Amino acid sequence: MAGCLFCNLIKGKIEAEVVFQNEHVFCFEDINPQAPVHVLIIPKKHYLNLKAVSDAGDLSIMEEMHRAALEVAKIKGVDERGFRLVINNGKEGSQIILHLHLHLLGGKQIGGGMAG
């Protein structure tokens, strides 16, 4: 999508510190990390949010993002220690960039989460 920050990163128009990518996803270091490990996992195809994925009938991208998260956790050395995955969805869900993305956070004890 023209003008989308994440689409421009995928196309190489903007530099990113790439951690992992394949034909479906692009994973890179967050420029404003909230933890020692903070990687964004984004589909290469533009989806506005979770509803757009569902509307497109392309739930397989969620599986690809899940697989990528496990690979990124391994690459970053947090696969055994633990990590958090977060999707901000919509305005009230604090989604700032309107391109579906998954945050992988780790490298320290991450507080403030739901118990369980």
C-alpha distances in whole Angstrom, upper triangle without the diagonal:
4,6,6,9,9,6,9,12,11,11,14,13,14,17,18,21,20,23,22,19,19,17,16,16,15,18,19,21,20,21,23,25,27,29,31,28,25,22,18,17,14,12,11,9,6,9,10,13,16,17,14,15,18,17,15,19,17,20,20,17,19,22,20,19,23,24,22,24,27,27,25,28,31,29,30,33,33,33,36,37,34,30,28,25,23,20,20,18,18,19,23,22,21,17,16,12,10,9,12,15,18,21,24,27,30,33,35,36,33,35,34,33,34,38,38
4,6,9,10,8,8,12,12,11,13,12,13,17,18,21,21,24,23,21,22,20,19,18,17,20,20,22,21,21,23,26,28,30,31,29,26,23,20,20,16,16,13,12,10,13,13,16,20,20,17,19,22,21,19,23,21,23,24,21,23,26,24,22,26,27,25,26,30,29,27,30,33,31,31,35,34,35,39,39,36,33,31,27,25,23,22,21,20,21,24,24,22,19,17,13,12,12,15,17,21,23,26,28,32,34,36,38,35,37,36,35,37,40,40
4,6,9,8,7,11,12,12,13,11,12,15,16,20,20,23,23,21,23,21,20,19,17,19,19,20,19,19,20,23,25,28,29,27,24,22,19,19,16,16,15,14,11,14,13,16,20,21,18,20,23,22,21,24,23,25,25,22,24,26,24,23,26,28,25,26,30,29,27,30,32,30,30,34,33,34,38,37,35,31,29,26,24,21,20,19,18,19,23,22,20,17,14,11,11,11,15,16,20,21,25,27,30,33,34,36,33,34,34,33,35,38,39
4,6,5,6,9,10,11,12,11,11,14,14,18,18,20,20,18,20,19,17,16,14,16,16,17,16,16,18,20,22,25,26,24,21,18,15,15,12,13,12,11,9,11,10,13,17,18,15,17,20,20,19,22,20,21,22,19,20,23,21,19,23,24,22,22,26,25,23,26,29,27,27,30,30,30,34,34,31,28,25,22,20,18,17,16,16,17,20,19,17,14,12,8,8,7,11,13,16,18,21,23,27,29,31,32,30,31,30,30,32,35,35
4,6,5,6,9,10,11,9,8,11,11,14,15,18,18,17,19,19,17,15,13,14,13,14,13,13,15,17,19,22,23,21,18,16,13,14,11,13,12,13,11,13,12,14,18,20,18,19,22,22,21,24,22,23,23,19,20,23,21,19,22,23,20,21,24,24,21,24,26,25,24,28,27,28,32,31,29,25,24,21,19,17,16,17,17,17,20,19,17,13,11,8,9,8,12,12,15,16,19,21,24,26,28,30,27,29,29,28,30,34,34
4,5,5,6,9,10,10,9,11,10,13,12,15,15,13,15,15,14,11,9,10,10,12,11,12,15,16,19,21,22,19,16,13,10,10,8,9,9,10,9,11,11,13,16,18,16,16,20,21,19,22,19,20,20,16,17,20,17,15,18,20,17,17,21,20,18,21,23,22,21,25,24,25,29,29,26,23,21,18,17,15,15,15,16,18,20,18,17,13,11,8,9,7,9,9,12,13,16,19,22,24,26,28,26,28,27,27,29,32,32
4,5,5,6,9,9,9,12,12,15,14,16,16,14,15,14,13,11,10,12,13,15,15,16,18,20,22,24,25,22,19,16,13,12,9,9,7,8,7,10,11,14,17,18,16,16,20,20,18,21,18,19,19,16,18,20,17,16,20,21,18,19,23,22,20,23,25,23,24,27,27,28,31,31,29,26,24,21,20,18,18,18,18,20,23,21,20,16,14,11,10,8,11,11,15,17,19,22,25,28,30,32,29,31,31,30,32,35,35
4,5,5,6,5,6,9,10,14,13,17,17,15,16,16,15,14,12,13,13,15,15,15,18,20,23,25,25,23,20,17,14,15,12,13,10,12,11,14,15,17,20,22,19,20,23,24,22,24,22,23,23,19,21,23,20,19,23,23,20,21,25,23,21,24,26,24,24,28,28,29,33,33,31,27,26,23,22,20,20,20,21,22,25,23,21,18,16,12,13,11,14,14,17,18,21,23,26,28,31,33,30,33,33,32,34,37,37
4,5,5,6,5,6,7,10,10,13,13,12,14,15,14,12,9,10,9,12,12,12,15,17,20,22,22,19,17,14,12,12,10,12,10,12,12,15,16,18,20,23,20,20,24,25,23,25,22,23,22,18,20,22,19,17,20,21,17,18,22,20,18,21,23,21,21,24,25,26,29,29,28,24,23,21,20,19,19,20,21,22,25,23,21,18,16,12,14,12,14,13,15,16,18,20,23,25,27,30,28,30,30,30,32,35,35
4,5,8,8,9,9,11,10,13,12,10,11,11,11,9,7,9,10,13,14,15,18,19,22,23,23,20,18,14,12,11,9,9,7,9,10,13,15,17,19,22,19,18,22,23,21,22,19,20,19,16,18,19,16,15,19,18,15,17,20,18,17,20,22,20,20,24,25,25,29,29,27,24,24,21,20,19,20,20,22,23,26,24,22,19,18,14,14,12,13,13,15,16,18,21,24,26,28,30,29,31,32,30,32,35,35
4,6,8,10,11,13,12,15,15,12,13,13,13,12,10,13,13,16,17,18,21,22,25,27,26,24,21,18,16,15,13,12,9,11,12,15,17,20,22,24,21,21,24,25,22,24,21,23,22,19,21,22,19,18,22,22,19,21,24,22,20,24,25,23,24,27,28,29,32,33,31,28,27,25,24,22,23,23,24,26,29,27,25,22,20,16,17,14,16,16,19,20,22,25,27,29,32,34,32,35,35,34,36,39,39
4,5,6,8,11,11,14,14,13,14,15,15,14,11,13,12,15,16,16,19,21,24,25,25,22,20,17,16,16,14,15,12,14,15,18,20,22,24,27,24,24,27,28,26,28,25,26,25,21,23,24,21,20,23,23,20,21,24,22,20,23,25,22,22,26,27,28,32,32,31,28,27,25,25,24,24,25,26,27,30,28,26,23,21,17,18,16,18,17,20,20,22,24,26,28,31,33,32,34,35,34,37,39,39
4,7,9,13,13,17,18,16,18,18,18,17,14,16,14,16,17,16,19,22,25,26,26,24,22,19,17,18,16,17,14,16,16,19,20,22,25,27,24,25,28,29,26,29,26,28,27,23,25,27,24,22,26,26,22,24,27,25,23,26,28,25,25,29,30,31,35,35,33,30,29,27,26,25,25,25,26,26,30,28,26,22,20,17,18,16,19,19,21,22,23,26,28,30,32,35,33,35,36,35,38,41,41
4,7,10,12,15,16,16,18,19,19,16,13,14,12,13,13,12,16,18,21,23,23,21,19,16,15,16,15,16,15,17,16,19,20,22,25,27,25,25,28,29,27,30,27,28,27,23,25,26,23,22,25,25,21,22,25,24,21,24,26,23,23,26,27,29,32,32,30,27,27,25,24,23,23,24,24,25,28,26,23,20,18,15,17,16,18,17,19,19,21,23,25,26,29,31,30,32,33,33,35,38,38
4,7,9,13,14,14,17,18,19,16,13,12,10,11,12,11,15,16,20,21,20,19,17,15,14,15,15,17,15,18,18,21,22,23,26,28,26,26,30,31,29,31,28,28,27,24,25,26,23,21,24,24,20,21,24,22,19,22,23,20,20,24,25,26,30,30,28,26,25,24,23,23,23,25,26,26,29,27,24,22,19,17,19,17,19,17,19,19,20,21,23,24,27,30,28,31,32,32,35,37,37
4,6,9,11,12,15,17,17,14,10,9,6,7,9,9,12,14,17,18,17,15,13,11,11,12,13,15,14,17,17,20,20,22,24,27,25,24,28,29,28,29,26,26,25,21,22,23,20,18,21,21,17,17,20,18,15,18,20,17,16,20,21,23,26,26,25,22,22,20,20,20,21,23,24,25,27,25,22,20,18,15,18,16,17,15,16,15,16,17,19,20,23,26,25,28,29,28,31,34,34
4,6,9,11,15,17,18,14,11,9,5,6,8,9,12,13,16,16,15,13,12,10,10,12,14,16,16,19,20,22,23,23,25,28,27,26,29,31,29,31,27,27,25,22,22,23,20,18,20,19,16,16,18,16,13,16,17,14,13,17,18,20,23,23,22,20,20,19,20,20,21,24,26,27,29,26,23,21,20,18,20,18,19,16,16,15,15,16,17,18,21,24,23,26,28,27,30,32,33
4,6,7,11,14,14,11,8,6,4,7,10,12,15,14,18,17,16,13,12,9,10,10,12,14,13,17,18,20,22,22,23,27,25,24,27,29,27,28,24,24,22,19,20,20,17,15,17,16,13,13,15,13,10,14,15,12,12,16,17,18,22,22,21,19,19,18,19,19,21,23,25,27,29,26,24,21,21,18,20,17,17,15,15,14,14,16,17,18,21,24,23,27,28,27,30,32,32
4,7,11,14,14,11,8,6,5,7,10,13,16,14,17,16,14,11,11,8,9,9,12,14,14,18,19,21,23,22,23,27,26,24,27,29,27,28,24,23,21,18,18,18,15,14,15,14,10,11,12,10,7,10,11,8,8,12,14,15,18,19,18,16,17,16,18,19,21,23,26,27,29,26,24,22,22,19,21,19,18,15,14,13,12,14,14,15,19,22,21,25,26,25,28,29,29
4,7,11,11,8,6,5,7,10,13,16,18,17,19,18,17,14,13,10,10,9,11,12,12,16,18,19,22,21,22,25,24,22,25,27,25,25,21,21,18,16,16,16,12,11,13,11,8,9,11,8,7,10,11,8,10,14,15,15,18,20,19,17,18,16,18,18,21,23,26,28,29,26,25,22,23,20,21,18,17,14,14,14,13,15,16,18,21,24,23,26,28,26,28,30,29
4,7,8,6,5,6,9,12,15,17,20,19,22,21,20,17,16,12,11,9,9,10,9,13,15,17,20,20,20,24,22,19,23,25,22,23,19,19,16,13,15,14,11,10,13,11,8,11,12,10,9,13,14,12,14,17,18,18,21,23,21,19,20,17,19,19,21,22,25,27,29,26,25,22,22,19,20,17,16,14,14,15,15,18,19,21,24,27,26,29,30,28,30,32,31
4,5,6,7,9,12,16,18,21,24,23,25,24,24,20,19,15,14,11,11,10,9,12,15,17,20,20,21,23,21,19,22,24,21,21,17,17,14,12,14,13,9,10,13,11,9,12,13,11,12,15,16,14,17,20,20,19,23,25,23,22,22,19,21,20,23,24,26,29,31,28,27,24,24,21,21,18,17,15,16,17,17,20,22,24,27,29,28,31,32,30,32,33,32
4,6,8,11,15,18,20,23,26,25,27,27,27,23,22,18,16,13,11,9,8,10,13,15,19,20,20,22,20,17,20,21,18,19,15,16,13,11,14,13,10,11,14,13,11,15,16,14,15,19,19,18,20,23,24,23,26,28,26,24,24,21,22,21,23,24,26,29,31,28,28,24,25,21,21,17,16,16,17,19,19,23,25,27,30,32,31,34,34,32,33,35,34
4,7,10,14,17,19,22,24,24,25,25,26,22,20,16,14,10,9,6,6,7,11,12,16,16,16,18,16,13,17,18,15,15,12,12,10,7,10,10,7,8,11,11,9,13,15,14,14,17,18,18,20,23,23,21,25,27,24,22,21,18,19,17,20,20,22,25,27,24,24,21,22,19,18,14,13,13,14,16,17,21,23,26,29,30,28,31,31,29,30,32,31
4,7,10,14,15,18,20,20,21,22,22,18,16,12,10,7,6,4,5,8,11,12,15,15,15,18,16,14,17,19,17,17,14,14,12,8,10,11,7,7,10,10,7,10,13,12,11,15,16,15,17,20,20,19,23,24,22,19,18,15,16,15,17,18,21,23,25,22,22,19,19,16,16,12,11,10,11,13,14,17,20,22,25,27,25,28,28,26,28,30,29
4,7,10,12,15,17,17,19,20,20,16,14,10,8,6,5,6,6,10,11,13,16,16,17,20,18,16,20,22,20,20,17,17,15,12,13,14,10,9,12,12,9,11,13,12,11,14,16,14,15,19,19,19,23,23,21,19,18,16,16,15,17,19,21,23,25,22,21,18,18,15,16,12,12,10,11,12,13,16,18,21,24,26,24,27,28,26,28,30,29
4,7,9,12,15,14,16,16,16,12,10,7,5,4,6,9,10,13,14,15,17,17,18,21,20,18,22,24,22,23,19,18,17,14,14,15,12,9,12,12,8,9,12,10,8,11,13,11,12,15,15,16,20,20,18,16,15,13,14,14,16,18,21,23,24,21,20,17,17,15,16,13,12,9,9,10,10,13,15,17,20,22,21,24,25,23,25,28,27
4,6,9,12,11,14,14,14,11,9,5,5,7,9,12,12,16,16,17,19,19,20,23,22,21,24,26,25,26,22,22,21,17,17,18,15,13,15,15,11,11,14,12,9,12,14,12,11,15,16,17,20,20,19,16,16,14,15,15,17,19,22,23,25,22,20,17,17,15,17,14,14,11,11,10,10,12,14,16,19,21,20,23,24,23,26,28,28
4,6,9,8,11,11,10,8,6,4,6,9,11,15,16,19,19,20,20,20,22,25,24,23,27,29,28,29,25,24,24,20,20,21,18,15,17,17,14,13,15,14,10,12,15,12,11,14,14,16,20,19,18,15,15,14,15,16,17,20,22,23,24,21,19,17,16,15,18,16,16,12,12,10,10,10,12,13,16,19,18,21,22,22,25,27,27
4,5,5,8,10,10,9,6,5,6,10,12,15,16,19,18,19,19,19,20,24,23,23,26,28,27,28,25,24,24,21,20,21,19,16,18,19,16,14,17,17,13,14,17,15,13,17,16,18,21,20,18,15,14,14,13,14,14,17,19,20,21,18,16,14,13,12,15,14,14,11,11,9,10,10,12,14,16,18,16,19,20,20,23,26,26
4,6,10,11,12,11,9,9,10,13,15,18,19,21,20,21,21,21,23,26,26,25,29,30,30,31,28,28,28,24,23,25,23,20,22,23,19,18,21,20,16,18,20,18,16,19,19,22,24,23,22,18,18,17,16,17,17,20,21,21,22,20,17,16,14,13,17,16,17,14,14,12,13,13,15,16,18,20,19,21,22,22,26,28,29
4,7,9,11,11,8,10,11,15,16,20,21,23,22,22,21,21,23,26,26,26,29,31,31,32,30,28,29,25,24,26,24,21,22,24,21,19,22,21,18,18,21,20,17,20,19,22,24,22,21,17,16,16,15,16,15,19,20,19,20,18,15,15,13,13,17,17,17,15,14,12,13,12,14,15,16,18,16,18,19,20,23,26,27
4,6,7,7,5,8,10,14,16,20,21,24,23,23,22,21,23,26,26,26,29,31,31,32,29,28,28,24,23,24,23,19,20,22,19,16,19,19,15,15,18,17,14,16,15,18,21,18,17,14,13,14,13,15,15,19,20,20,21,18,16,16,15,15,19,18,18,15,13,10,10,9,10,11,12,14,13,15,16,17,21,23,24
4,7,8,6,10,11,15,17,21,23,26,24,24,23,21,22,26,27,26,29,31,31,32,30,28,28,25,23,25,24,20,20,22,20,17,19,20,16,16,19,18,15,17,15,18,20,17,15,12,11,12,12,14,14,18,20,19,19,17,14,15,15,16,19,19,18,15,13,10,10,7,9,10,10,12,10,12,13,14,17,20,22
4,5,6,9,12,15,18,22,24,27,26,26,25,23,24,28,28,28,30,33,33,33,30,28,28,25,23,24,23,20,20,21,19,16,17,18,15,13,16,16,12,14,12,15,17,14,13,10,10,12,13,16,16,20,22,23,22,19,17,18,18,19,22,21,20,17,14,11,9,6,6,7,7,9,8,11,13,14,17,19,21
4,6,10,13,16,19,23,25,28,27,27,27,26,27,30,31,30,32,35,34,35,32,30,29,26,25,25,24,21,20,21,19,16,17,17,14,12,15,14,10,11,10,14,15,13,13,11,12,14,15,18,19,23,26,26,26,23,21,21,21,21,24,23,22,19,16,13,11,8,6,5,7,10,10,14,16,17,20,22,23
4,6,10,13,16,20,22,24,24,25,25,23,24,28,28,26,29,32,31,31,28,26,26,23,21,22,20,17,17,17,15,12,13,13,10,9,12,11,7,9,8,11,14,12,11,9,10,11,13,16,18,21,24,25,25,22,20,20,20,20,22,21,19,16,13,10,7,5,5,5,8,11,11,14,17,17,20,21,22
4,7,10,13,17,19,21,21,21,21,20,21,24,25,23,26,29,28,29,26,24,24,20,19,20,18,15,15,17,14,11,14,14,10,10,13,12,10,12,11,13,16,15,13,10,10,10,11,13,14,18,20,21,22,18,17,16,16,16,19,17,16,12,10,7,6,5,7,9,11,13,12,15,16,16,19,21,22
4,6,10,13,15,18,18,18,19,18,19,22,22,21,24,26,25,26,23,21,21,17,16,17,15,12,13,14,11,9,12,11,8,9,12,11,9,12,12,13,17,16,14,11,11,10,11,12,14,17,20,21,22,19,17,16,16,15,17,15,14,10,8,6,5,7,9,11,14,16,15,18,19,18,21,23,23
4,6,10,12,15,14,15,15,14,15,19,19,17,20,23,22,23,20,19,18,15,14,15,14,10,12,13,10,9,13,13,10,11,15,14,13,16,15,16,19,19,16,13,12,10,10,10,12,14,17,18,20,16,15,13,13,11,13,11,10,6,6,5,6,9,12,15,17,19,17,19,20,19,21,24,24
4,7,10,12,12,13,14,13,14,17,17,15,18,20,19,20,17,15,15,11,11,12,10,7,9,10,7,7,11,11,9,11,14,13,13,16,15,15,19,19,17,14,13,10,10,10,12,14,17,19,21,17,17,14,15,13,14,11,9,6,5,6,8,11,14,17,19,21,19,21,22,20,22,24,24
4,6,8,9,9,11,11,12,15,14,12,16,18,16,17,14,14,13,9,10,12,10,7,11,12,9,10,14,14,12,15,17,17,17,20,19,19,23,23,21,17,16,13,12,10,12,13,16,18,20,17,16,13,14,11,11,8,6,5,6,9,11,14,18,21,23,24,22,24,24,22,24,27,26
4,5,7,8,10,11,11,14,12,10,14,15,13,14,11,11,11,7,9,11,8,7,11,12,10,12,15,15,14,17,19,19,20,22,22,21,25,26,23,20,18,15,15,13,15,15,17,20,22,19,19,15,16,13,12,8,7,7,9,12,14,18,21,24,26,27,25,27,27,25,26,29,28
4,6,9,12,13,14,17,14,13,16,17,15,16,13,14,13,9,12,14,11,10,14,14,12,15,18,17,16,19,21,20,21,24,24,24,27,28,26,23,22,18,18,16,18,18,19,22,24,22,21,18,18,14,13,10,10,10,13,15,17,21,23,26,29,30,28,30,30,29,30,32,32
4,6,10,12,13,14,11,10,14,14,11,13,10,12,12,9,12,14,12,12,16,16,15,17,20,20,19,22,24,23,24,27,27,26,30,31,28,25,24,20,19,17,18,17,18,21,24,21,21,18,18,14,13,9,9,11,14,17,19,23,26,29,31,32,30,32,32,30,31,33,33
4,6,9,11,12,9,9,13,13,11,14,12,13,14,11,13,16,14,13,17,18,17,18,22,21,21,23,26,25,26,29,28,27,31,32,29,26,23,20,18,15,16,14,15,18,21,19,18,15,15,11,9,6,7,10,13,16,19,23,26,29,31,32,29,31,30,29,30,33,32
4,6,8,9,6,6,10,10,9,11,10,11,13,10,11,15,14,13,16,18,17,18,21,22,21,23,26,26,26,29,28,27,31,31,28,24,22,18,16,13,13,11,12,15,18,16,16,13,14,11,8,5,6,9,12,16,19,22,25,29,30,31,28,29,28,26,27,30,30
4,7,8,6,8,11,11,11,14,13,14,16,13,14,17,17,15,18,20,19,19,23,24,23,25,28,27,27,30,28,28,32,32,28,25,22,18,16,12,11,9,9,12,15,13,14,10,11,9,5,5,6,9,13,16,19,22,25,29,30,30,27,28,27,25,26,29,29
4,6,5,7,9,10,11,13,12,12,14,12,11,15,15,13,16,19,18,18,21,22,21,23,26,26,26,28,26,26,29,29,26,22,19,16,13,9,9,6,7,11,13,11,12,9,11,10,7,6,5,8,11,14,17,20,23,27,28,28,25,25,24,22,22,26,26
4,5,5,6,9,10,11,10,9,12,10,9,13,14,12,14,17,17,17,20,22,21,22,25,26,26,28,26,25,28,28,24,21,18,15,12,9,9,7,9,13,14,11,13,11,14,13,11,9,7,9,11,14,17,20,23,27,28,27,24,25,23,21,21,24,23
4,5,5,6,8,10,10,10,14,13,12,15,17,16,17,20,21,20,23,25,25,26,29,30,30,32,30,29,32,32,28,25,22,18,16,12,12,9,10,13,14,13,15,13,16,15,12,11,10,13,14,18,21,23,27,31,31,31,28,28,26,24,23,26,26
4,5,5,6,9,9,10,13,11,12,15,16,15,18,20,20,20,24,25,24,26,29,29,30,32,30,29,32,33,29,26,23,20,17,14,14,11,11,15,17,15,17,14,16,14,11,10,9,12,15,18,21,24,28,31,33,32,29,30,29,26,26,29,29
4,6,5,6,6,6,9,8,8,12,12,12,14,17,17,18,21,22,22,24,26,27,27,30,28,27,30,30,27,24,22,18,16,13,14,12,13,17,19,17,18,15,17,16,13,11,9,12,13,17,20,23,26,30,31,31,28,29,28,26,25,28,27
4,5,5,6,6,10,10,10,13,15,15,16,19,19,20,22,24,24,26,28,29,30,32,30,28,31,32,28,26,23,19,18,15,16,13,14,18,19,17,20,17,20,19,16,14,12,15,16,20,22,25,28,32,33,33,30,30,29,26,25,28,27
4,5,8,9,13,13,13,16,17,17,19,22,22,23,26,27,27,29,32,32,33,35,33,32,35,35,32,29,26,23,21,17,18,15,15,19,20,19,21,18,21,19,16,15,13,17,19,22,25,28,31,35,36,36,33,33,32,29,29,31,30
4,5,8,11,11,12,15,15,16,18,20,21,22,25,26,26,28,30,31,32,34,33,31,34,35,32,29,27,23,22,18,19,16,17,21,22,21,23,20,21,19,16,14,13,16,18,22,24,28,31,35,36,36,33,35,33,31,30,33,32
4,6,8,10,11,13,14,16,17,19,20,21,23,25,26,27,29,30,31,33,32,30,33,34,31,29,26,23,22,19,20,18,19,23,24,22,24,21,24,22,19,17,15,17,19,23,24,28,31,34,36,36,33,34,33,30,30,32,30
4,5,6,8,10,11,12,14,16,16,18,20,21,22,24,26,27,28,30,29,27,30,31,28,26,24,20,20,17,19,17,19,22,24,22,23,20,22,20,17,15,13,15,16,20,22,25,28,32,33,34,31,33,32,29,28,31,29
4,5,5,7,9,10,11,13,15,16,18,19,20,22,24,25,26,28,26,24,27,28,25,23,21,17,17,15,17,16,18,22,23,20,22,19,22,20,18,15,12,14,14,18,19,23,26,29,31,31,28,30,29,26,25,27,25
4,5,5,6,9,10,11,12,14,16,17,18,20,22,23,24,26,25,22,25,27,24,22,21,18,18,16,19,18,21,24,25,23,24,21,24,21,20,16,14,14,15,18,19,23,25,28,30,31,29,30,30,27,27,28,26
4,5,5,6,9,10,10,12,14,15,16,18,20,21,22,24,23,21,24,26,23,21,19,15,16,14,16,16,18,22,23,20,21,18,20,18,16,13,10,11,12,15,16,20,23,26,28,29,26,28,28,25,26,27,26
4,5,5,6,9,10,10,13,14,15,16,19,20,21,22,21,19,22,23,20,18,16,12,13,11,14,14,17,21,21,18,19,17,19,18,16,13,10,10,10,13,14,18,20,24,26,26,23,25,25,22,22,24,22
4,5,5,6,9,10,11,12,14,15,17,18,20,21,20,17,20,22,19,18,17,13,15,14,17,17,21,24,25,21,23,21,23,21,20,17,14,13,12,15,15,19,21,24,26,26,24,26,26,23,23,24,22
4,5,5,6,9,10,11,12,14,15,16,18,20,19,17,20,22,20,18,17,14,15,14,18,18,21,25,26,22,23,20,22,20,19,16,13,12,11,14,14,18,20,23,25,26,25,27,27,24,25,26,25
4,5,5,6,9,10,10,12,14,15,16,18,17,15,19,20,17,15,14,10,12,11,14,15,19,22,23,19,20,17,19,17,17,13,10,9,8,10,11,14,17,20,22,23,21,24,24,21,22,24,22
4,5,5,6,9,10,11,13,14,15,17,15,13,16,17,15,13,12,9,11,12,15,17,20,23,24,20,21,19,21,20,20,16,13,11,9,11,10,14,16,19,21,21,20,22,22,20,20,21,20
4,5,5,6,9,10,11,13,14,15,15,12,15,18,15,14,14,12,15,15,19,20,24,27,27,23,24,22,24,22,22,19,16,14,12,13,12,15,17,19,22,23,22,24,25,23,23,24,22
4,5,5,6,8,10,10,12,14,14,12,16,17,15,14,14,12,14,14,18,19,23,25,26,23,23,20,22,20,20,17,14,12,10,11,10,14,15,18,21,22,21,24,25,22,24,25,23
4,5,5,6,9,10,10,12,11,9,13,14,12,10,10,8,11,12,16,18,21,24,24,21,21,19,20,19,20,17,14,11,8,9,7,10,12,14,17,18,17,20,21,19,20,21,20
4,6,5,6,9,10,11,9,7,10,12,11,10,11,10,14,15,19,21,25,27,27,24,24,22,24,23,24,21,18,15,12,12,9,12,12,15,17,18,18,21,22,20,21,22,20
4,5,5,6,9,10,10,8,12,14,13,12,14,13,16,18,21,23,27,29,30,26,26,24,25,23,24,21,19,16,13,14,11,13,14,15,19,20,20,23,25,23,24,25,23
4,5,5,6,8,9,8,12,13,12,11,12,11,14,16,19,21,25,27,28,24,23,22,22,21,22,19,17,14,12,11,8,10,11,13,16,18,18,21,23,21,23,24,23
4,6,5,6,5,5,8,9,8,8,10,10,14,16,19,22,26,28,28,24,23,22,24,23,24,22,19,16,13,11,8,9,8,10,13,15,15,18,21,19,21,21,20
4,5,5,6,5,8,10,10,11,13,14,17,20,23,26,29,31,31,28,27,26,27,26,27,25,22,19,16,15,11,13,11,12,15,17,18,21,24,22,24,24,23
4,6,8,8,11,13,13,13,15,15,18,20,23,26,29,31,32,28,27,26,26,25,27,24,22,19,16,15,12,13,12,12,16,19,19,23,25,24,26,27,26
4,6,8,10,11,11,10,13,14,17,19,22,25,28,30,30,27,25,24,25,24,26,24,22,18,16,13,10,10,9,9,12,15,16,20,22,21,24,25,24
4,6,7,8,9,10,13,15,18,21,24,27,30,32,32,28,27,27,28,27,29,27,25,21,18,16,12,12,9,8,12,14,16,19,22,21,24,24,23
4,6,5,6,6,10,12,15,19,21,25,28,30,29,26,25,25,26,25,27,25,23,19,16,14,10,9,6,6,9,11,12,16,19,18,20,20,19
4,6,6,7,10,12,16,19,22,25,28,30,30,26,26,26,27,26,28,26,23,19,16,15,11,11,9,10,12,14,15,18,20,18,20,20,18
4,6,9,12,14,18,21,25,27,31,33,32,28,29,28,30,30,31,29,26,23,19,18,14,13,11,11,12,13,15,18,21,19,20,19,18
4,7,11,14,17,21,23,27,30,32,31,27,27,27,29,29,31,29,26,23,19,17,13,12,8,8,9,9,12,15,18,16,18,17,16
4,7,10,14,17,20,23,26,28,27,23,24,24,26,26,28,26,23,20,16,14,10,9,7,8,9,9,10,13,15,13,15,15,14
4,7,10,14,16,20,23,25,24,20,20,20,22,22,24,22,19,16,12,10,7,6,4,7,8,9,8,11,13,12,14,14,14
4,7,10,13,16,19,21,20,16,16,17,19,19,21,20,17,14,10,8,6,5,6,10,10,10,8,10,11,9,11,13,12
4,7,10,13,17,19,18,14,15,14,17,17,18,16,13,10,7,6,5,6,9,13,14,13,11,13,13,11,12,14,14
4,6,9,13,15,14,10,11,11,13,14,15,14,11,9,6,5,7,8,11,15,16,15,12,13,13,11,12,15,15
4,6,10,12,12,8,9,8,11,11,12,11,8,6,5,6,9,11,15,19,19,19,16,17,15,13,14,18,18
4,7,9,9,5,6,5,8,9,10,10,8,8,8,9,12,13,17,20,21,20,17,17,15,14,15,19,20
4,7,8,5,7,5,9,10,9,10,8,9,10,12,15,17,20,24,24,24,20,20,18,17,17,21,21
4,6,5,6,5,8,9,8,10,10,12,13,15,18,20,24,27,27,27,23,23,20,19,20,24,25
4,5,5,6,7,10,9,12,13,14,16,16,20,21,25,28,28,27,23,23,20,20,21,24,26
4,5,8,10,13,13,15,15,16,16,17,20,21,24,27,27,25,22,21,18,17,18,22,23
4,6,9,12,12,13,12,12,13,13,16,17,21,24,24,23,19,18,16,15,15,19,21
4,6,9,10,13,12,12,13,12,16,16,20,23,22,22,18,18,16,16,17,21,23
4,6,7,9,9,9,11,11,15,16,20,23,23,23,20,20,18,18,19,23,24
4,6,9,10,10,12,13,16,17,21,24,24,25,21,22,20,20,22,26,27
4,6,8,8,11,12,16,18,21,24,25,26,23,24,23,22,24,28,29
4,6,9,12,14,18,20,24,27,28,28,25,26,25,24,25,29,29
4,6,10,12,16,19,22,25,27,28,25,26,25,24,25,28,29
4,7,10,13,16,20,23,25,25,22,24,23,21,22,25,25
4,7,10,13,16,20,21,22,19,21,21,19,20,23,23
4,6,10,13,17,18,19,16,18,18,16,18,20,20
4,6,10,13,15,16,13,15,16,14,16,19,19
4,7,10,12,13,11,14,15,14,16,18,18
4,7,9,10,8,11,13,12,15,17,17
4,6,7,7,11,14,13,16,17,17
4,7,8,12,15,15,18,19,19
4,6,9,13,13,17,17,18
4,6,10,11,13,13,15
4,7,8,11,12,13
4,6,9,10,13
4,7,9,12
4,6,9
4,6
4
